[in-house]
Every structure is written in C-alpha cells, then in structure tokens.
C-alpha cells in the first residue's frame, strides 16, 4: 500500500467514454489561411513486382521488407495484413517509418488497400522516395503535422493520375503493428480534395472519406479505386468560404447530448435543453488558439476550422445541397458526443445557437462574448451556463500527461486525458452512496479493444465500485480519496494496488482488498490496466500551498 502524496484530478484517456457509458447503462470565399506545407518532388517511376497473390495470415501482420531508405538513418518496414470492415475483410499494405522522430518529425505511416489478385510483394516502392524526401525536409526543420499537406511534383502516386497530394491525420494504431514513437497517418488524395480541406476544413474531408468507406472517424488507408470526394458547390455553397477562417490544430469541438441526435428538438431548432458544446484544447493547440482569439479580425467573431474530437463517437458530415444533418457514427462508441468541423462564435443581442453544414454557431450577448474571448486569449477555461435551447458552452484545457498516484509513473496520451465518470440521468455524475467514482485507463483504447470487450472491462469496474461502496456503507468520518489500480492478466488473473489520501487507513484498505480478491474477472488476451478513483464522503481537501 502506498501513501498518496499529491492532489489528483481524476482523468481518463479518450477511450474511456465507452466504458463510462457501459457503467452508466448498468452493465459557410474569405482570405485563405496559412497552412503547413512541404513540396515533394519524386522522379522515380513506380516499379511493381509480379508476385502471385497470397492472403496474409489470419493471426496478424506479415513483414514483407525492411528497406534502408537513408543508410544508417531511416528505415521503412512494409507489412501485409488484413482489416475487418462492414464490407468484409480488406487486405492492406502498411508502410511504417523508423528514423524521422530523432529529427523531431513524427514517424509516418501509409496504408494502401490491396486489390483482388495483387500479390503481397506487389507493393509500390515509389513511397520509399517520398520517405526520403520527408527525411531531407526534416533535416531542414521543415516538418509536416496533423492537418498539414504535401504536394508532389513528378509522376503521380500509386499509378493513379490524380494522386499528387498527401494529407496528414492523427495516428490510428493498427493491430499487429508496433508503434514505438509518435506517428502521423498519411492519406494520399487528389489536389482538389486537398483544396477542399484547406479552404473548408480537414475534418470535412476526413468525415467524407469515413462516410464513403463506412469507417469512423476516417480510413487510415488509401483506396486507389475510390471516388473523388469533391462535389460541385463545395466552395460556392459553403458558408466557410465567405469569411476569414483560422485552422487550429490541437483544438476540437463537440456537442454533448444525452441520447445523441436521436434526441431531437420539439421545435424547429437543432439544439435541445441540456445540450453542452465543448471547445477542447490540447497543450499544443493553446498557442494557436490564443493567437487567433487575439487577432483584430476576432474582435466581433471567430470562425475556427478544427480537428475531429477524439472523445466523440459521431461526426457531422456535409455535402452541398443536403437537406438536413448527416453523420458518420462509430457503432461501438455511442452517440452522446458529436464532433463538428468548425465552430463559429460572435456577439448578438440575444443568445442563439445554430447548427449549419458540419459545424456549430453560437451567438452570445456582447458582454458574454467579451468574457469568452478574454478567456481564450488568456488560455483559461470558462463555462457559460445554458438556458432553454441555448446550450451550455465550455472551454476545457486538456493535459496529455497523467501521473499515477499509485507508483508515480507518467502516462502520455497524445489525444489528451479527459474526465470520465459513470453518469446518471441527464448525464450528471452518478453517485454510489457515499462514494463518487471515476475511471482512468492506463492501457490504450486500441490495445483494450484487442484484449477484451467494453462490457467485460466495465463489469470489473462496477464490481470494484460495489466493493468500495459496501465497505464504506453508511459510516461517518472525514472525506478521503482512494485509488484502486487493477491489472487484468491472461488466465483469469488479476492484481490490485491501493493508494489513499490524506492518511493510510490500513484496516479499511485490507478489508477492501479482501473484497477485491473475490471478484471474478474475465479472460483477456493481454494485460489490461486501469484505475478507479474514488471521492469518499466528498473527498479530501487539498493541502494549503
């Protein structure tokens, strides 16, 4: 048992929203924005090997080659693997770099869909030249990042005449492929599609690609046979080309609504009472948000093109001429969080909230808008209460680091750590008697999906909550904090560690531990670690500074 020395704000990785739901359920042409660009020129034609088609083994990815692209500095490994999709199993090649991160450039992954009849060895070697040029640019401190792009000269990529651009998306881990350094997902697109993203938002392009591929939030692979995602009217009919916009990396927006979009307004409006609009800011997005808010053009209004919120399970999708809201949904993540491509905010005499295209518009009284802008410039959180159909508005700053109070270990989540508590009616935090629990995932969402199910993990969490609630009962005493770290292991094994604050109550901890040892745990395919954080009788008070 370890003494808990620091004041803890309970947080959980982005994947925990699914677990929280399981616990609760009882089981718009303006000035063109500056963009991150690198110009790549490739001159080598795409040689292809003629190898008989052989499906990858069912048990994981197969390494085809590890190419030394820059002698002693940069390697690219090509894998053959399969992906289960709603349309059936898909065969893929994935290229993964090793050697960019020491230069400060995130590693880069390309995945390419294999067509029927293509052999494992028929992968396109032209991409090795792209990696070499990215490496050369990185040596000059010219980096690509999320919502950046590269435009290529020379022959098109992958043998498709209109593939001359690459866009970069957040990382999407692939089962069976190691990820030892931060990386970007690279998707090859047409330059018309890149212009769509540049002028009206990368999240708009990614959501369209996801809708076409039936893969949330967006496919991590390039499909050489897919249709182009641009449409007539993309620019002329969009509100986003009528005013100056700010591209903001590391910032996203979501609508939180109990019951998701199935919970509709009884009026003609989009929003319903109880809605909450959250502007989520990661540390690397804070500086750009401050700069955008401080600009003179933002004195009266701000139009921000944003990333897809990683905690959401639904995304708005927009095509010119569509009659109403269109969405893409992750079938396993629930629909209570809906992300958008943009957020527009301005001042108006009366509060008003609208949804248009694939984003949200919020109109505030002048004094309220002034407060919000001041908070954005200062880099501070702010909450504006909702009223009627006007949703609550929240600016939240999210850390990417979590320090465990059990062993002091630091956990990093590039997408940030977000509070996740079992919710009751109306989405409020659910209280279990005198204890208030929240969950911290210490195993990534991707790894958890490979090793167990949300229902099984939530079942263990509920049992831990029940054990603590039973031990606390109706006892009286000062408030305290308790952390129980659980690791599920293959063979139906489990381990528990307990941390307490402000003092270590050994008899209480021993009694809780005995109850925990009686919990039957499910079989898992690999280690699954999480913490359940409790405030008992309101929790302890932080020590005076």
C-alpha positions as CSV (number, residue, x, y, z in Angstrom):
1,X,0.0,0.0,0.0
2,X,1.4,3.4,-1.0
3,X,0.7,6.8,0.6
4,X,-0.9,9.2,-1.9
5,X,1.0,12.4,-1.7
6,X,-0.4,14.7,-4.4
7,X,-3.7,16.2,-5.2
8,X,-5.3,14.2,-8.0
9,X,-7.7,15.3,-10.7
10,X,-9.2,12.1,-11.9
11,X,-8.8,11.7,-15.6
12,X,-9.1,9.0,-18.2
13,X,-7.8,8.5,-21.8
14,X,-10.2,9.2,-24.7
15,X,-11.2,5.6,-25.0
16,X,-12.9,5.6,-21.5
17,X,-16.1,7.3,-22.7
18,X,-17.3,3.9,-24.0
19,X,-16.6,2.3,-20.6
20,X,-18.3,5.2,-18.8
21,X,-21.4,4.6,-21.0
22,X,-21.3,0.9,-20.2
23,X,-21.1,1.6,-16.5
24,X,-24.0,4.0,-16.7
25,X,-26.1,1.5,-18.6
26,X,-25.8,-1.0,-15.9
27,X,-23.6,-3.5,-17.3
28,X,-20.3,28.7,-44.9
29,X,-14.6,32.8,-50.2
30,X,-12.6,34.6,-47.5
31,X,-8.9,35.1,-47.0
32,X,-7.1,31.7,-47.4
33,X,-5.5,30.6,-44.1
34,X,-1.8,29.9,-43.7
35,X,-1.1,26.2,-43.9
36,X,1.6,23.7,-43.1
37,X,3.1,22.7,-46.5
38,X,6.0,20.8,-47.8
39,X,6.6,20.4,-51.5
40,X,7.9,17.0,-52.5
41,X,9.3,16.1,-56.0
42,X,9.6,12.5,-57.0
43,X,11.1,11.3,-60.3
44,X,11.3,7.6,-59.9
45,X,8.5,5.6,-61.7
46,X,6.6,3.2,-59.5
47,X,8.1,-0.3,-60.1
48,X,5.9,-3.2,-59.1
49,X,6.7,-6.8,-58.5
50,X,4.7,-9.5,-60.1
51,X,4.1,-12.0,-57.3
52,X,1.2,-14.4,-57.1
53,X,-1.5,-13.3,-54.6
54,X,-1.2,-14.8,-51.2
55,X,-3.6,-13.6,-48.4
56,X,-1.9,-12.5,-45.2
57,X,-2.1,-15.0,-42.3
58,X,-5.2,-14.6,-40.2
59,X,-3.2,-14.2,-37.0
60,X,-1.6,-10.8,-37.7
61,X,0.6,-8.7,-39.9
62,X,3.4,-10.2,-42.0
63,X,6.7,-8.2,-42.5
64,X,7.4,-8.1,-46.2
65,X,10.6,-6.0,-46.3
66,X,12.5,-3.6,-44.1
67,X,14.0,-1.1,-46.6
68,X,17.0,1.1,-45.6
69,X,15.9,4.4,-47.3
70,X,18.7,6.6,-45.8
71,X,21.8,4.5,-44.9
72,X,22.1,4.1,-41.2
73,X,19.4,6.7,-40.6
74,X,15.9,5.9,-42.0
75,X,14.2,2.5,-42.5
76,X,10.7,1.7,-43.8
77,X,9.0,-1.6,-43.0
78,X,6.2,-2.8,-45.2
79,X,3.6,-5.1,-43.7
80,X,0.8,-7.2,-45.3
81,X,-2.2,-7.5,-43.1
82,X,-6.0,-7.8,-43.1
83,X,-8.7,-5.5,-41.7
84,X,-12.2,-6.5,-40.8
85,X,-14.7,-3.9,-42.2
86,X,-18.5,-3.8,-42.6
87,X,-18.0,-4.9,-46.2
88,X,-15.8,-7.9,-45.3
89,X,-12.1,-8.5,-44.8
90,X,-9.8,-6.0,-46.6
91,X,-6.2,-6.7,-47.5
92,X,-3.7,-3.9,-46.9
93,X,-0.1,-2.9,-47.2
94,X,1.2,-0.6,-44.5
95,X,4.5,1.3,-44.7
96,X,5.9,2.4,-41.3
97,X,9.0,4.6,-40.9
98,X,11.7,4.4,-38.3
99,X,14.2,7.3,-38.1
100,X,12.2,10.5,-38.5
101,X,11.4,11.1,-34.8
102,X,15.1,11.7,-33.8
103,X,14.9,14.7,-36.2
104,X,11.7,16.0,-34.5
105,X,9.4,14.8,-37.3
106,X,6.8,12.3,-36.2
107,X,7.1,9.0,-37.9
108,X,4.8,8.5,-40.9
109,X,2.5,5.6,-41.9
110,X,0.9,5.0,-45.3
111,X,-1.6,2.2,-45.8
112,X,-2.7,1.1,-49.2
113,X,-5.7,-1.2,-50.0
114,X,-4.7,-4.2,-52.0
115,X,-7.0,-5.1,-54.9
116,X,-8.1,-8.6,-55.6
117,X,-5.3,-10.5,-57.4
118,X,-2.5,-8.4,-56.2
119,X,0.3,-10.3,-54.6
120,X,1.9,-9.5,-51.3
121,X,5.1,-8.4,-53.0
122,X,3.3,-6.0,-55.4
123,X,3.5,-3.1,-53.1
124,X,4.6,0.2,-54.6
125,X,8.2,1.1,-53.9
126,X,7.7,4.7,-55.0
127,X,6.7,5.6,-51.5
128,X,10.2,5.0,-50.3
129,X,11.2,8.1,-52.4
130,X,8.5,10.1,-50.5
131,X,10.0,9.0,-47.2
132,X,13.5,10.0,-48.3
133,X,12.2,13.5,-49.2
134,X,10.3,13.8,-45.9
135,X,13.6,12.9,-44.2
136,X,15.5,15.6,-46.2
137,X,12.9,18.2,-45.3
138,X,13.0,17.2,-41.6
139,X,16.8,17.7,-41.5
140,X,16.0,21.3,-42.5
141,X,13.4,21.5,-39.7
142,X,10.6,21.6,-42.2
143,X,8.0,19.3,-40.6
144,X,4.6,18.0,-41.5
145,X,1.9,17.6,-38.8
146,X,-1.8,16.9,-38.4
147,X,-3.8,18.9,-40.9
148,X,-0.6,19.6,-42.9
149,X,-0.2,18.5,-46.5
150,X,2.4,17.7,-49.1
151,X,2.0,18.4,-52.8
152,X,4.1,16.3,-55.1
153,X,5.8,17.1,-58.4
154,X,6.7,14.4,-60.9
155,X,4.8,11.2,-61.6
156,X,1.5,10.6,-59.6
157,X,1.5,8.3,-56.7
158,X,0.3,4.7,-56.7
159,X,-0.3,4.8,-60.5
160,X,-3.4,7.0,-60.2
161,X,-3.2,10.1,-62.4
162,X,-4.8,12.5,-60.0
163,X,-2.9,11.4,-56.8
164,X,-0.4,14.2,-56.3
165,X,-1.2,15.3,-52.7
166,X,-0.8,13.8,-49.2
167,X,-2.8,14.9,-46.1
168,X,-1.8,14.0,-42.6
169,X,-4.3,12.8,-40.0
170,X,-3.9,11.9,-36.3
171,X,-2.4,8.4,-35.6
172,X,-4.6,5.4,-35.9
173,X,-2.9,2.3,-34.4
174,X,-3.2,-0.9,-36.5
175,X,-3.4,-4.2,-34.8
176,X,-0.2,-6.2,-35.0
177,X,2.0,-3.2,-36.0
178,X,4.3,-1.7,-33.3
179,X,4.3,2.0,-32.6
180,X,7.3,2.9,-30.6
181,X,7.3,6.6,-31.5
182,X,4.7,9.3,-32.2
183,X,3.4,9.0,-35.8
184,X,1.1,10.5,-38.3
185,X,-1.4,8.7,-40.6
186,X,-0.7,9.8,-44.2
187,X,-3.5,9.5,-46.8
188,X,-3.0,10.1,-50.5
189,X,-5.6,12.4,-52.1
190,X,-6.2,14.5,-55.1
191,X,-5.1,18.1,-55.0
192,X,-8.8,19.1,-55.5
193,X,-9.6,17.2,-52.3
194,X,-6.7,18.9,-50.5
195,X,-8.0,22.3,-51.6
196,X,-11.4,21.3,-50.1
197,X,-9.7,20.6,-46.8
198,X,-7.5,23.7,-47.0
199,X,-10.4,26.1,-47.5
200,X,-13.3,24.4,-45.6
201,X,-11.6,22.1,-43.1
202,X,-9.6,18.9,-43.0
203,X,-12.2,17.4,-40.7
204,X,-14.7,17.9,-43.5
205,X,-12.6,15.8,-45.9
206,X,-11.8,13.2,-43.3
207,X,-15.5,12.8,-42.4
208,X,-16.4,12.4,-46.1
209,X,-13.8,9.7,-46.6
210,X,-15.1,8.0,-43.5
211,X,-18.7,8.1,-44.7
212,X,-17.7,6.6,-48.1
213,X,-15.6,3.9,-46.6
214,X,-18.0,3.3,-43.7
215,X,-15.1,3.6,-41.3
216,X,-15.1,6.0,-38.3
217,X,-13.6,8.5,-37.9
218,X,-11.7,8.3,-41.3
219,X,-10.0,5.5,-43.1
220,X,-6.3,5.3,-42.4
221,X,-5.6,3.7,-45.8
222,X,-5.6,4.9,-49.4
223,X,-8.0,3.3,-51.8
224,X,-6.8,3.7,-55.4
225,X,-10.2,2.8,-56.8
226,X,-12.4,5.1,-54.6
227,X,-14.4,8.0,-56.0
228,X,-13.2,11.6,-55.6
229,X,-14.8,13.3,-52.5
230,X,-15.2,16.8,-54.0
231,X,-18.6,18.0,-55.2
232,X,-20.0,20.8,-57.3
233,X,-20.8,23.7,-55.0
234,X,-18.2,22.8,-52.3
235,X,-17.0,26.3,-52.3
236,X,-19.8,28.4,-53.7
237,X,-22.4,26.9,-51.4
238,X,-20.4,26.8,-48.2
239,X,-20.6,29.4,-45.5
240,X,-16.9,28.7,-44.7
241,X,-15.7,30.4,-47.9
242,X,-17.5,33.7,-47.0
243,X,-15.3,34.9,-44.1
244,X,-11.8,34.6,-42.7
245,X,-11.1,31.3,-41.0
246,X,-8.4,30.0,-38.6
247,X,-7.1,26.5,-39.0
248,X,-6.4,25.3,-35.4
249,X,-4.5,22.1,-34.7
250,X,-5.0,20.6,-31.3
251,X,-8.4,22.1,-30.9
252,X,-11.7,20.4,-31.4
253,X,-15.4,20.9,-30.8
254,X,-18.1,18.5,-29.7
255,X,-21.8,18.6,-28.8
256,X,-22.8,16.5,-25.8
257,X,-26.4,15.4,-25.8
258,X,-28.0,12.6,-23.8
259,X,-29.4,10.2,-26.3
260,X,-27.4,11.7,-29.2
261,X,-29.1,13.0,-32.3
262,X,-32.0,10.7,-31.8
263,X,-33.0,13.1,-29.0
264,X,-34.4,15.8,-31.2
265,X,-36.0,19.2,-30.5
266,X,-39.7,19.6,-30.4
267,X,-39.2,23.0,-32.1
268,X,-37.7,23.8,-35.5
269,X,-34.3,24.3,-33.8
270,X,-31.4,21.9,-33.7
271,X,-30.5,22.2,-30.0
272,X,-32.4,20.8,-27.1
273,X,-32.4,21.7,-23.4
274,X,-29.4,20.1,-21.6
275,X,-27.1,20.3,-24.6
276,X,-23.5,21.2,-24.0
277,X,-20.9,22.5,-26.6
278,X,-17.3,21.9,-25.6
279,X,-14.2,23.5,-27.1
280,X,-11.5,21.1,-26.3
281,X,-7.9,22.5,-26.2
282,X,-4.7,20.3,-26.1
283,X,-1.4,21.9,-24.9
284,X,0.0,22.1,-28.5
285,X,-3.2,23.9,-29.7
286,X,-3.3,26.5,-26.9
287,X,-0.8,29.0,-28.5
288,X,-2.6,29.0,-31.9
289,X,-6.0,29.5,-30.2
290,X,-4.6,32.4,-28.2
291,X,-3.2,34.0,-31.4
292,X,-6.4,33.5,-33.3
293,X,-8.5,35.0,-30.5
294,X,-6.2,38.0,-30.1
295,X,-6.3,38.9,-33.8
296,X,-8.2,42.1,-34.6
297,X,-10.5,40.1,-37.0
298,X,-11.7,38.2,-34.0
299,X,-12.9,41.2,-32.0
300,X,-16.5,40.6,-33.2
301,X,-16.4,37.0,-34.3
302,X,-14.3,33.9,-34.7
303,X,-14.6,31.1,-37.3
304,X,-12.4,28.2,-36.4
305,X,-11.7,25.1,-38.5
306,X,-10.9,22.3,-36.1
307,X,-9.9,18.7,-35.6
308,X,-12.3,15.9,-35.1
309,X,-12.8,15.5,-31.3
310,X,-11.2,12.2,-30.3
311,X,-13.7,11.6,-27.5
312,X,-16.7,11.7,-29.9
313,X,-18.3,8.7,-31.5
314,X,-20.3,10.6,-34.1
315,X,-19.2,13.2,-36.6
316,X,-21.2,15.6,-38.7
317,X,-20.7,15.2,-42.5
318,X,-21.7,17.8,-45.1
319,X,-22.3,17.8,-48.9
320,X,-23.6,20.7,-50.9
321,X,-27.4,20.6,-51.1
322,X,-28.1,18.0,-48.4
323,X,-31.5,18.7,-46.7
324,X,-30.5,18.2,-43.0
325,X,-27.8,16.9,-40.7
326,X,-25.8,14.0,-42.0
327,X,-23.5,12.0,-39.7
328,X,-21.0,9.1,-39.6
329,X,-21.2,7.0,-36.4
330,X,-18.8,4.6,-34.7
331,X,-21.1,1.7,-33.9
332,X,-19.3,0.8,-30.6
333,X,-18.8,4.3,-29.1
334,X,-22.3,5.6,-28.6
335,X,-23.8,8.8,-30.0
336,X,-23.9,11.1,-27.0
337,X,-20.8,13.1,-28.3
338,X,-21.0,14.6,-31.8
339,X,-18.0,16.3,-33.2
340,X,-18.0,19.0,-35.9
341,X,-15.7,20.5,-38.5
342,X,-16.0,24.1,-37.3
343,X,-17.2,26.5,-34.5
344,X,-18.4,30.0,-35.2
345,X,-18.9,32.4,-32.3
346,X,-20.0,36.0,-32.3
347,X,-21.9,38.6,-30.3
348,X,-25.6,39.3,-30.7
349,X,-28.2,41.0,-28.6
350,X,-29.8,37.7,-27.6
351,X,-28.3,34.2,-27.1
352,X,-28.7,31.9,-30.1
353,X,-27.3,28.5,-31.1
354,X,-27.4,27.0,-34.6
355,X,-26.1,24.0,-36.5
356,X,-25.1,24.6,-40.1
357,X,-23.3,22.3,-42.6
358,X,-20.9,20.3,-40.4
359,X,-20.4,22.7,-37.5
360,X,-21.9,24.8,-34.8
361,X,-22.7,28.5,-34.4
362,X,-23.0,30.2,-31.1
363,X,-24.3,33.8,-30.7
364,X,-23.7,35.5,-27.3
365,X,-24.6,38.9,-25.8
366,X,-21.7,41.3,-26.3
367,X,-20.6,41.2,-22.6
368,X,-20.5,37.4,-22.6
369,X,-18.6,37.2,-25.9
370,X,-16.1,39.6,-24.4
371,X,-15.6,37.3,-21.4
372,X,-15.2,34.3,-23.7
373,X,-12.6,36.0,-25.9
374,X,-10.7,37.2,-22.9
375,X,-10.5,33.6,-21.6
376,X,-9.3,32.3,-24.9
377,X,-6.6,34.9,-25.1
378,X,-5.5,34.1,-21.5
379,X,-5.6,30.4,-22.1
380,X,-8.1,29.8,-19.3
381,X,-11.1,27.5,-19.1
382,X,-14.6,29.1,-19.0
383,X,-18.1,27.9,-18.6
384,X,-21.2,29.8,-19.8
385,X,-24.4,28.3,-18.5
386,X,-27.1,27.2,-20.9
387,X,-30.6,28.4,-20.9
388,X,-33.5,26.8,-22.7
389,X,-32.4,25.8,-26.2
390,X,-29.1,27.7,-25.8
391,X,-26.6,25.1,-24.8
392,X,-24.0,25.4,-22.1
393,X,-20.6,26.4,-23.6
394,X,-17.4,25.1,-22.1
395,X,-13.7,25.7,-22.9
396,X,-11.7,22.9,-21.5
397,X,-7.9,22.6,-21.5
398,X,-6.8,19.0,-21.5
399,X,-3.5,17.7,-20.3
400,X,-1.7,15.0,-22.3
401,X,0.1,13.6,-19.2
402,X,-1.2,11.6,-16.3
403,X,0.9,10.8,-13.2
404,X,-0.3,7.7,-11.3
405,X,-0.7,8.3,-7.6
406,X,0.0,4.6,-7.0
407,X,3.5,4.4,-8.4
408,X,4.4,7.8,-9.8
409,X,4.6,6.5,-13.3
410,X,3.8,9.1,-16.1
411,X,1.4,8.1,-18.8
412,X,1.2,10.1,-22.1
413,X,-1.9,10.3,-24.3
414,X,-1.4,12.4,-27.4
415,X,-5.1,12.9,-27.7
416,X,-5.3,14.1,-24.1
417,X,-6.8,12.8,-20.8
418,X,-10.5,13.6,-20.2
419,X,-12.6,13.2,-17.1
420,X,-14.9,10.2,-17.3
421,X,-17.4,9.3,-14.7
422,X,-20.3,6.9,-14.7
423,X,-23.3,9.1,-15.5
424,X,-26.8,9.0,-14.2
425,X,-29.9,10.6,-15.5
426,X,-29.3,13.7,-17.6
427,X,-25.6,12.9,-17.8
428,X,-24.7,14.1,-14.3
429,X,-22.0,12.2,-12.4
430,X,-23.6,9.2,-10.8
431,X,-23.0,8.8,-7.1
432,X,-22.9,5.4,-5.4
433,X,-24.0,6.1,-1.8
434,X,-21.1,8.0,-0.2
435,X,-18.6,7.3,-2.9
436,X,-18.1,9.1,-6.3
437,X,-16.0,7.0,-8.7
438,X,-14.2,7.9,-12.0
439,X,-12.1,5.8,-14.3
440,X,-8.6,6.2,-15.6
441,X,-7.5,3.9,-18.5
442,X,-3.8,3.1,-18.4
443,X,-4.0,0.7,-21.4
444,X,-4.7,2.4,-24.7
445,X,-8.2,2.2,-26.3
446,X,-6.7,0.3,-29.3
447,X,-4.9,-2.3,-27.1
448,X,-8.0,-2.7,-24.9
449,X,-10.2,-3.4,-28.0
450,X,-7.7,-6.2,-28.9
451,X,-7.6,-7.7,-25.5
452,X,-11.1,-7.5,-24.0
453,X,-14.6,-6.0,-24.5
454,X,-16.0,-2.8,-23.1
455,X,-18.7,-4.9,-21.4
456,X,-16.2,-7.2,-19.7
457,X,-13.9,-4.3,-18.5
458,X,-16.9,-2.3,-17.3
459,X,-18.2,-5.3,-15.4
460,X,-14.9,-5.5,-13.4
461,X,-15.1,-1.7,-12.8
462,X,-18.6,-2.0,-11.5
463,X,-17.6,-4.8,-9.2
464,X,-14.7,-2.7,-7.8
465,X,-17.2,0.2,-7.2
466,X,-19.6,-2.1,-5.5
467,X,-16.9,-3.5,-3.2
468,X,-15.8,0.0,-2.1
469,X,-19.4,1.2,-1.6
470,X,-20.1,-1.9,0.5
471,X,-17.1,-1.2,2.7
472,X,-17.9,2.5,3.2
473,X,-21.5,1.8,3.8
474,X,-23.1,4.4,5.9
475,X,-20.0,5.0,8.1
476,X,-19.2,8.5,9.2
477,X,-15.9,10.3,9.1
478,X,-13.8,12.9,7.2
479,X,-13.7,12.9,3.4
480,X,-10.9,10.9,1.8
481,X,-9.6,9.8,-1.6
482,X,-8.9,6.3,-2.7
483,X,-7.3,4.9,-5.9
484,X,-7.6,1.2,-6.8
485,X,-5.3,0.1,-9.7
486,X,-6.4,-3.1,-11.3
487,X,-4.5,-5.1,-13.9
488,X,-6.3,-7.9,-15.7
489,X,-4.0,-10.7,-17.0
490,X,-4.4,-13.8,-19.2
491,X,-5.5,-16.9,-17.3
492,X,-8.3,-15.0,-15.5
493,X,-5.7,-13.5,-13.2
494,X,-5.7,-10.0,-11.6
495,X,-3.6,-7.7,-9.4
496,X,-4.7,-4.8,-7.3
497,X,-2.8,-1.9,-5.7
498,X,-4.4,0.7,-3.4
499,X,-3.4,4.3,-2.6
500,X,-5.1,6.6,-0.1
501,X,-5.1,10.2,1.0
502,X,-4.8,12.1,3.3
503,X,-3.8,9.1,5.5
504,X,-3.4,5.4,5.0
505,X,-6.2,3.6,6.8
506,X,-4.7,0.1,6.8
507,X,-7.7,-1.8,8.2
508,X,-10.0,-0.2,5.6
509,X,-7.6,-0.9,2.8
510,X,-7.2,-4.6,3.9
511,X,-11.0,-5.1,4.1
512,X,-11.4,-3.6,0.6
513,X,-8.6,-5.7,-0.7
514,X,-10.2,-8.9,0.6
515,X,-13.4,-7.9,-1.3
516,X,-11.5,-7.2,-4.4
517,X,-9.8,-10.6,-4.4
518,X,-13.3,-12.3,-4.5
519,X,-14.1,-10.5,-7.9
520,X,-14.3,-13.0,-10.7
521,X,-12.6,-11.5,-13.8
522,X,-13.0,-12.3,-17.5
523,X,-10.3,-13.9,-19.7
524,X,-8.2,-11.3,-21.6
525,X,-5.8,-11.7,-24.5
526,X,-3.2,-9.4,-22.9
527,X,-2.6,-7.1,-19.9
528,X,-5.4,-4.5,-19.3
529,X,-4.7,-1.9,-16.7
530,X,-6.9,0.8,-15.3
531,X,-7.6,2.8,-12.1
532,X,-10.8,3.5,-10.3
533,X,-10.6,6.8,-8.4
534,X,-13.0,7.4,-5.5
535,X,-14.0,10.5,-3.6
536,X,-15.3,9.2,-0.3
537,X,-17.7,11.4,1.5
538,X,-16.9,14.3,-0.8
539,X,-13.1,13.6,-0.9
540,X,-10.2,15.1,1.0
541,X,-9.2,18.7,0.8
542,X,-6.0,19.8,-1.0
543,X,-3.2,20.9,1.3
544,X,-2.6,24.6,1.5
545,X,0.1,25.8,-0.8
